[in-house]
């Protein structure tokens, strides 16, 4: 998970079309989120905008389509029911609310994972503010970062409202851990350590490690001049740094590998002298002097 920026006051206009407002009024009257069709909240213009905001990655695990099948428009707060609260009828009034629509992969969003789970630490909101649609449509009370919803204090992290670096850390084998209750619960809910996901993160690590090993082996075999050796090392560090860019898959893991270089890479280098060479090069790269 990485932070993404979504402007809640700049939403796809189709979500405010009169036919959708009429549908919302019907659903609020019936208190039934199952009345929504995917075309109500996930028309092409909405999905395209979310794919732009989320860099075509799942908002929870950061997998792209090739690893996770087609990405889905998902409801952060469930629209029809809530697993943890049997009397709650779901956040049916948020079914087309822009601040409640995220992008997720099926593996994070299915009933075996996130599904209709939404644990909180505060008091749950059960109904929309009265007269939501009259005399005019007012979104302020629907926004995920406003009262009354923000007071629920969700345990499931929202990439639009949190800094994941505060909530998560990894071990050197790409397993994700939570620093906070929210981080731990999000990992559990979305299955963020499922085998294929950890494997994909490990593959990125091994790909980067091989670049450092190639540079060290070339220097070992051919006693490269400093310029040539530094060029190979700089190329490897640039690719490592690029791995934490938001557009990259598993960018949080990329950030962690770059920030905790020694932990993630040096243990795999058998030769102590070469470990020291790599560590010195990392410090130089950070300073811009490599």
Secondary structure, 3 states (H helix, E strand, C coil): CCCCCCCCCCCCHHHHCHHHHHHHHHHHHHCCHHHCCHHHHCCHHHHHHHHHHCCCECCCCCCEHHHHCCCEEEECCCCCCECCECCCCCCHHHCCCHHHEEEECHHHHCCCCCCCCCCECCCCCCCCCCCCCCCCCCCHHHCCCCCCHHHHCECCCCCCCCCHHHHEEECCCCCEEECCHHHHHHHHHHCCCCHHHHHHHHHHHHHHHHHHHHHHHHHHHHCCCHHHHHHHHHHHHHHHHHCCCCCCCCHHHHHHHHHCHHHHHHHHCCCHHHHHHHHHHHHHHHHCCC
